[in-house]
């Protein structure tokens, strides 16, 4: 089990006693969210289901036994220290292999600023920097779909070029109280990056 400095556990080491989940992420503009939403609906996903997972760039999920709001906020603030707002570019699709399934995503072209934030978070959460998991910044479109659906959907998506650019000015921190049934993520805090102006 990979424990971290604050007594948290990362999402690859979850246990039943965890009662709170924290989710730092980068939130793209509505144009990208609408893009992924329409792709899902056009390929048979119900509008209600498609809305359950808005477009985002996940940094990490952390579960804790006790509420650690201030520690998490301080951790993300530290991770973002000295980082200026930066442009995020996406103009192509790619995919992950998940065992016998596939995950289709919008690839991020300039990954370094996002990786820097992730590595700072991971460095604080992990006892050993050598145990850092591979991290590919991306915006998920279809998660863990059967190969049959992938073979139908992916070629069609490849034939529809797109390009989105946006400025990342902050990292959003969501929190879910797992003690409550049907709990949903709620906004806990927003950590602003340095302005380029």
N, C-alpha and C positions, 0 to 999 in steps of 0.2 A: 504493500500500500504506500503510495507516495504522498506523504504529509508535507504541509508547507509551513511557512513561518508563523502564520496566524492560527494554525489549527484548522484550516479549511481543508476541503478536498476538491480537486478539480473534477470535471465532469467525466473523466475516464476512470474514476475511482469512487463511484457513488455507493453509499450504504444506506440502509433503511432508516437509520436514526437521523439523517439529515432532514431539517425542517424548514430551511429557507434557501432560496435559490437567487443568485445575483447574475445579471446578464449584461455586461458592457458591450455596446455595439455602435456601429456607425450607421446613421439613418440617411438613406438616399432621399432625393426629392420625390414628390408625388409622381412626376413623369416616369420614373423608373418603376415605382410601385404599380402604376397603371399598366406599364409594359408587361411586367411579370403576371399581373392579374389577368390581363387579356389573353396571354399565352396559355394560361391554365384553363380558362373558360373555353377558349377556342378548341382545346384538346380534351374536352369532356369532363373537366373538373367543375363541380357546381360552384356558383358564385359565392355561396355561403362558406364552402370549404376553402376556396381560394383566398378569401379575406382573412382566414385565421392566421396566416403567416405572411405579414407584410414584408416587402423587400427590405433586406438589411445586410450589413457586413458584420458577421459575428466575430467577436474577439475571443471570448471564452465564457463558459458558464462555471460558476462556483457554487457549491452547496455547503451550508453550514448547519451546525446543530442549534446554535443560538443566533439571534439577529445581530448582525455586525455592520449596521448601516454606516456608521462613521468611519470604521476601519476600511471598508470597501471604497467609500468615497475618497478617503485620503490616499488609498492605494492607487486608484485611477488618476487622481489629481497628480500624484507623484509621477506616474507613468507618462503623463502628458506634459510634464514640466519641460519648458524650453522648446516645445514643438510648435511650429507655426502652422497656420491653416494651409492646406495643400489641395491640389486638384486631383480628383479621382476620375480616371478614364476607363470606359468599358465599351468595347466595340466588337466583341466576338463571344461565341458560346464555346464551352468545353464541358468535360464531364469527369466524374470520379467513378471508379469501379468499387462497388460495395458488395463484395461477395458475388452472389448471382444476380445482383441488381445494379442499377446505374443512377447517378445523381447528375442532372444537367444544371449548369450554372453559367452566369455571366462572368467572364474572366475580367479581372482587374489588371490593367496594363502597368501602372506605376505602383508597385506593391510595397516599396521600401518604407514609406512613412507609416503605413499600417502595420507592417511587420515590426517596426521599431517600438510602437506602442505595445503590441502583443508581447514582444520579448521582455520588455520592462515589467509587465504584469507577471509574466511567467517566471521571471527571475526572482521575484518576491514571493511567489506562491510555492516554488519548488525548492527542496533542499539541495538538489543537484542540478546545475545548469545543463549537465550532460544528458539528463533525462527529458529534455524539452522535446515535445512532440512536433512533428512536421506541421507547418501552418501555411495554408494557401488562402489568402484573402479572396473572397468571391461573394456573389449574390446568387443564392439558390433559386432555381426556377421550378424544377421537378425533383423531389427528394426520394431516393431509393425506389425507383419505379422498375417494374419488370422489364427484362430485355426486349420482350415483344413490343411493349409500348415505346421503349427507347428507339427501336429500329424503325418505328412508324413516325415518331415525333421529331427526332433529331435531324434527319435529312431535310425535313421541311423547314425547320428553324434555321439551318445553315444557309438556305436559299433566301432568307429575309434579312438583309444587312441592317445594322442599326449602329448608332453611335450616341453615347451620352457622356457628358462631362459635367462634373459639379464640384464645388468647393466644400471640402470637409472642414467645418469650423468647430466641431465639438464631438465629444463622445457621450452617448446617452447610456445611463445606467438604469436597468429595469430590475424589479424585485418581485418575487413570488413567495407568498406565505403558504408553504406546503402543509401546514397544520389545518388549513381550511379546505373543505371539499370543493372541487371545481374552481380552485383558485386560478387567477390569471395574472400575467405580468402587469405591473403598474410602474409608472415612471417614478424613480427614486431621486435622481439628480441628473444634471447635465454639466459636464466638465468642458469648459471652453478652452480652445487652443489659442495661441498667441495670434494677434492680428498682423497681417502683412502691411497694413496701412501705417 
